[in-house]
Amino acid sequence: MHLDKLSLINYKNYKELSIQLSPQVNCFVGKNGMGKTNVLDAIYYLSNCKSFFNPIDSQNINDGEDFFVLEGEFIRDEEKEKIYCGVKRGRKKVFKKGKVDYERLSEHIGYINTVMISPIDGNLILDGSDTRRKYIDHIISQYNPEYLKDLIHYNKVLAQRNALLKQFQEARQFDATSLEVWDDQLIEYGEKVFNTRREFIDLFIPIFNKHYKKISKGKEEVYLAYRSHLLDGDFKELLTINNTKDRYSAYTNIGIHKDDYVFKLGEKSLKKFGSQGQQKTYLIALKLAHYKFIEEKSYHKPILLLDDIYDKLDEERIAELMSAITKDNFGQVFITDTDESRLSEFFKKKKYHCKTFIVKNGAIK
């Protein structure tokens, strides 16, 4: 699968753009702030129904305009498929496959898969558990639509349970029977999500370890693990035990919405003790494992988006990453860089086709 043609109208700093793309490597080069990353973000948007960098749609519209339009012509299973997205201020977002509107945006997730590697991936290490959970949820949702449905149902039930707890607090009364109605549904969907996350992480860890070892040349040992309340006991019993705490906090304190993923360098916290290079290597290994995992599950190669990969990585690790792209057949790749010759020379030496686009002030040649 690959993107053959990309068209933008009023997306971020682009008034209008239409470009024909290479099925192998596409390099976007130019100074910072010219709009290189925005092209990659548009591709990500057509895959995931939202921006990688800014989830508020109205803020992705070009200044002074009321709408933006994204269109991509993809080649999938040797057939051309057009994906359309239209966003207008104050209106519902429109997403189409061919000429047919999606009733729910979640129906599109997993049809065209992308993996983005970006400097802001550091948030996976630096931020709280919510950021890591959302990332892992995104990976699983790319190949398992039932998981996404279960997760959506769980979050809706959780919101209802928390609203009821707040009502109890305001009314200064507590009705355990009313709460049990939501508990039963929370347990039903929560256990499904928990089991899927646990199965995923068991399969994912060996792939991740393989890629980290390759990029770092075996210099460090790394650790990735899944942490959940449900690993400690029965969900129903845990909810019952925490009823008093939930009652006074007006919040559900136990459940898969509190899950986390542990990142370590050896036995030490990656966040506290990892250098910038080690953290970046960890994240790149995570994303490459993400790519290979989705390729295996979906039988289609995702589109790989590499934004400013020279940030915080030494030359040796960059060389290993770029060699992996050419040796391991990563399909279609999009890369941004500030150096026009650096990438083109590398791929020329590898005899790998690379199409280079020069980006300047929202214009491309």
Buried (B, 14 or more C-beta within 10 A) or exposed (E): BBBBBBBBBBBBBBEEBEBEBBBBBBBBBBEEEBBBBBBBBBBBBBBBBBBBBEEEBEEBBBEEEEBBBBBBBBBEEEEEBBBBBBBBEEEEEEBBBEEEEBEEEBBBBBBBBBBBBBBEBBBBBEEEBEBBBEBBBBBBBBBBBEBBBBBBBBBEBBEBBBEBBEEBBEEEEBEEEEBEEBBEBBBBBBBBBBBBBBEBBEEBBEBBBEBBBBBBEEEBEBBBEBEBBBEEEEBBEBBBEBBEEBBEBBBBBBBBBBBBBEBBBEEEBBBEEBEEBBBBBBBBBBBBBBBBBBBEBBEBBBBBBBBBBBEBBEEEBBEBBBBBBBEEEBBBBBBBBEEEEEBBEBBEEBEBEBBBBBBEEBBBE
